[in-house]
Amino acid sequence: MSDLVIRAANEADLPAVTEIYEHAVRCGTATFELVPPDLAEMTRRFGALRDGGFPYLVAEFASAVVGYAYAGPYRARPAYRFTVEDSIYLAPAAQRRGVGLQLLRRLIAESEARGYRQMIAVIGDSANAGSIGVHARAGFTMIGIHPAVGLKFGRWLDTVMMQLPLGDGSATIPSEQATRIPD
């Protein structure tokens, strides 16, 4: 996919994003959501992330959105304000073609530019070798597994936790104004 374009998402991308996520919910274990959200809910989620200053990207190939990625709050409490959690979803035809890694690398750069210091990957299903591999190739380290915490498709699923320091990571204390939308 040499003609792949990674760019900021906009509302016109949300029907394709919704379709990609619907497939992930219905057919996969990367998300533990059981009922696919509709376009209105995906639009609300997109707006909340955009309004919060978080990066939200799409991968476009041949004028079609084939994947998306975003960073969002890791936890709601203020002590976590410099830590983000990443999410990446791809259309089935875009999987295993390097799209996820390109999205993740750009998401890391966008998150660093906004002043975030840690990125957490919460990967659904310890058998999700593709996502685990993409995160490892991007420099994430394994920090643990929560065994059997989700029940989907009639079976218990693990979550895999991986982490990547961003920028100075924990080497310095960021200023309170450090997280921002880049100019």
N, C-alpha and C positions, 0 to 999 in steps of 0.2 A: 504494500500500500504506500508507494512512494509519493503519491499525490494527496496524501492525508493532510488535512488542515485541522489544527487544534486551535480553538478560539473560544472567547467568552460566550456563554450561552445567552440566549434572549428568549422572550416569550414565544416567538414563532417556532422555536425548537421543541417546545414542550409536548406537542402531540407525539413526536418521534420518541422523545425521552419517556413519555408515559407508556408507549408501546414496548420499548425495550425493557422497562421495569416490569411491566405486566408479565412478559415472558419469564423474567427472572423469578417473579413471585410464584407463578403457576408451575414452572418446570424445574426450578433449581433450589439449591439450599444455601446460596450466597446470602440471601436475606431470609430472616425468620418471619417476615410479614406473611400472613396467610391469605389475605384478600387484597387483590391489586387495587390501589387507590385510583380514582378516576382523574380525568384531566383537571377538574376544579381543585382537587386536593393536591395534585402535583404542582399546580400553579401557585397555590398557597404556600407550599413548602419552598418552592423556588423563590418566591417573594421574601419569605422570612430569611432565607440565607443571603440573598442579594442585599436586603435592607440591613442585615447584620454585618455586611462588609466581607463576607466569605467568598472565596473564589468558586465559581461554578463554570465548568468547561464542557464543550462538546467536541467530538471528533467527527469530522465531515469528510466523506469520500464520495466523489462523483455526485456532488450536490445533495447527498443524503446524510443525515445524522446516523452514525453507526455506533456511537458510544458516548458516554458522558461520565464526568467525575466532578465531585465537589468535596470541599472541606467544610465541616460544620463543627459546632461546639462539641467537645468531648464529654463534658458534664456541665450542668447548669450553674453550679456553685462558683462564686467569683475566683476562688483560688486556682481554678482550671482555665482562666481566661487566656493564657498563653499556649494552650494545648488544643489541637484540633484533631478530629477523627476524619479519615478519608473514606470515600465511597466511590466505587468504579463499577459501571455496568456496561456491557457490550451487547450489541445485536449478535445472534448466533453466528452469522456469516463473518463477523469481524474478530471472533475469538481465535486465539493462537496465531495471530498475524502481527504481533508487536504493538497493536493499538493501545492495549491497556498500559503497557510500559511507557509509551509516549504520553498518554494522558497523565499518568502518575508523576512522571518527571516534571511536566509543566505545572501540575498541581503543587508539587513540592516547591518549585521556584516561586509560584504565586503566593503561597503561604509564607515562605520566608520573606518575600517583599513586603508582606503585611505585618511582619514583626512576630509571627508565631514562633515558638521555640521547640515544640515537640509535636510530632504527628503520630497518632495511634491508628493502627489498623485492627479492626475487630472483624475477623474473617469467619463467616459462617461455614461450618462443616470442616473438620480437620482433614477430610478427604479432598478438599478443594485445592489440589496441587497447583493449578494454574494461578490462582490468586496468591497463594503462599510464595510461589516461585517469582512472580512479578514483584512482589514486595521485597523479597530477598535480593533480587537483581537491582532494585532501586536503593539498596543499602539498609533496609529495615533489619532489625534483629528480633529473634523470637524471644518473647518475654513470658510466655506461658500459654496454657490451654485450660479452659474451663470445660471440664467434661460433662456431657449430657445435660446441657442447660436449656436446650430448645427441643420442642417436639413438633416435627413436621413430617408429613407423608408417612405417618404411622411409625416413625422411629426417632430415637433420641439423637440429637446432634450436639457436637462440641462447638465452641468458638475458640479460635486461635487468636492470640494477642501478639502483635508485633509493634515495634516502636522505632522511630527515626528522629534523632535530634535535628532541629532546623537552625540554621545560622549558628549563633554562639551556644545553642542548646542550654544546658544548665551551668555553663562556665561563668556566666555573668547574670546579674539581675537586670531585667529590662525596665525601661521607664514606663510609667503608667500610660503614656501616650503611644507606646510602641506598636500596638496593633491598630492598623489603619488601612484604608484602601489606597494603593499607590496612585500617584498622579499620572 
